[in-house]
């Protein structure tokens, strides 16, 4: 079962599940190299997710003025009432605002791993964080040992849950094997080689409720445009929707609850058969519940934002005055 199919099958994760980040590593020549690479990617994710993990920092949009001092103060205040390590959290807040410092990093790998695990978990409102790691094809016995030893280090020193997906390990026998129970089609497609991550990034992570996905240029561009429009009031990014108590919850990119309008922004991964089928099933369920689903591609949003915004505006206006056939709300 590849990592993409596994991640898709548990999105959105149930209450009590850890935050799940999906990682596509290359073969490493040493445990130290493997760990350093993972920590670098996790730190990038934490910086992109700021301020989701630092309550009160939502209004700080840059290092200018007292921005950095305010962020560091908020970090120390949060650490005083939580399990976070204050100096690390303050440095991470400064990094998120001001970029890499000129001075060398002052914390070792163990402190960074544990600190990033706490930050990433809190970004998604979870107690813990896990890494779903795609085992590369064709690893040598030595490379398998390096991979597993690196994962053990991350679990023991950082507190991450580590799940391996993909080809079975041939030379390392100390990893427990679990077979997930997935729908037949997901199981078949999950055995196919996963596509390369978007933009060459080896780490993927889910969206945070209430904000555009930091890794999506299209979502961020659309939000920038909508923020200038008074008619776009009432929008909520990356919300979980459940049709009824027994239905599987789904995550929608952009929601206008009162107008029953969902906007989805699709990258190339939505053309994959498993994702495409799941999208169609979601659309039908939403439509049965009275929602309209407006789908745009990343390319549409990025190359003609004005046209996309205009279509959304036209639809919402019609819903609000009840002129679109079948859209008058009770």
Secondary structure, DSSP 8 states (H G I E B T S, - for coil): --HHHHHHHT-S--TT--EEEEEE----SSHHHHHHHHHHHHHHHHHHHTTTTSTT-TT--SSTTTHHHHHHHHHHHHHHTSSS-HHHHHHHHHHHHH-S-SS---S-HHHHHHHHHHHHHHHTT-S-EEEEEEE-TT--HHHHHHHHHHHHHIIIII--EEEEEES--SS---S--------HHHHHHTTS-----GGG-SEEE---TTS--TT-HHHHHHHHHHTT-GGGTTEEEEEEE-SSTTS--EEEEEEETTTTEEEEEE-GGGGSHHHHHHHHHHHHHHHHTT-EEEEEEHHHHHH-HHHHHHHHHHHHHHHHHT-STT----
